[in-house]
Amino acid sequence: MPREITVDELARNLERGEKPLLVDVRQPWEHELSRLPDSVLVPLPELAQRAGEIRPRAGQQVVCYCHHGVRSLHAAELLTRGGLRDVVSLAGGIDAWSLQIDPAIPRY
């Protein structure tokens, strides 16, 4: 089972100046509605074929996220099996981020 990061943990990491590679695995229409800043969109159905596009810097954590945290678990597992290290899924997804961290991010 892939590791998860809570929205609180991610917010603290960002406040400390960490720059994780944020990978949005939702559909383009979802990404247009609401997204985390500087995230890369790679929809889950395309991830296996596009995994080579996910290139974290040395020591950079990869944080996969989706709407509620289910698709991102699958994405984190796929990327981990593909050889990437330090890949996590955002527990609760963008919805939890909007509820707990930044209410300016639209919910849907």
SEMIMAR-270472 format. One record per residue (C-alpha): x, y, z. Coordinates in steps of 0.001 Angstrom, whole numbers. Example, Ala and Ser with C-alpha at 12.3 -4.5 7.8 and 13.67 -1.06 7.14 Angstrom:
<drenvos>
> X_Y_Z
> 12300_-4500_7800
> 13670_-1060_7140
</drenvos>
This chain:
<drenvos>
> X_Y_Z
> 0_0_0
> 1412_3414_-940
> 2164_5951_1741
> -124_8915_2274
> 489_12475_3358
> -2191_14527_5078
> -3171_17955_3849
> -1812_19406_7095
> 1563_17741_6547
> 1733_18953_2950
> 770_22494_3983
> 3522_22516_6638
> 6062_21220_4127
> 5121_23940_1656
> 5312_26599_4387
> 8844_25399_5173
> 9775_26042_1562
> 9769_22448_358
> 8855_22069_-3299
> 7338_18625_-3895
> 6435_17550_-7400
> 2627_17777_-7329
> 971_15378_-9781
> -2753_15827_-10397
> -4171_12523_-11672
> -7726_13804_-12246
> -9350_14584_-15573
> -8616_17884_-17363
> -12075_19314_-16544
> -11438_18671_-12830
> -8001_20291_-13031
> -9590_23364_-14625
> -12084_23672_-11749
> -9599_23431_-8905
> -5936_22580_-8535
> -2908_23029_-6352
> -443_25643_-7627
> 2376_24407_-9859
> 896_20946_-10241
> 1392_18765_-13304
> -1707_17166_-14845
> -1339_13515_-15837
> -4758_11817_-15739
> -4650_8390_-14121
> -5703_6519_-17301
> -2646_8008_-19057
> -176_7630_-16202
> 1275_4224_-17126
> 2181_5497_-20596
> 3320_8921_-19387
> 5159_7878_-16208
> 8456_8893_-17812
> 7261_12504_-17688
> 7322_12385_-13883
> 10912_13386_-13186
> 11486_14610_-9636
> 14738_16329_-8771
> 17100_14454_-6471
> 15450_14278_-3050
> 12165_15774_-4267
> 9008_14120_-2974
> 6267_13260_-5469
> 2762_13994_-4176
> -67_12512_-6242
> -3516_13969_-5705
> -7047_13586_-7003
> -10532_14520_-5812
> -10807_12398_-2648
> -7571_10384_-2532
> -8551_7114_-4211
> -7116_7590_-7712
> -3982_9112_-6230
> -3359_5937_-4194
> -3353_3964_-7439
> -1080_6545_-9055
> 1394_6467_-6174
> 1508_2682_-6325
> 2072_2715_-10093
> 4910_5248_-9840
> 6506_3400_-6919
> 6393_101_-8814
> 7946_1978_-11727
> 10988_2789_-9610
> 10344_6253_-8223
> 11197_6843_-4594
> 9389_8994_-2063
> 5995_8933_-3758
> 2936_9644_-1608
> -789_10123_-2090
> -2598_13151_-692
> -5122_11748_1786
> -8555_13224_1136
> -7402_14845_-2104
> -8145_18363_-3291
> -11474_18236_-1466
> -9735_17880_1915
> -7289_20626_908
> -10195_22966_181
> -11994_22086_3419
> -9003_22197_5766
> -6320_24390_4201
> -7547_26751_1473
> -11287_27400_1134
> -10562_29578_-1920
> -10027_26363_-3895
> -13444_25463_-5312
> -15113_22235_-4240
> -17125_20120_-6631
</drenvos>
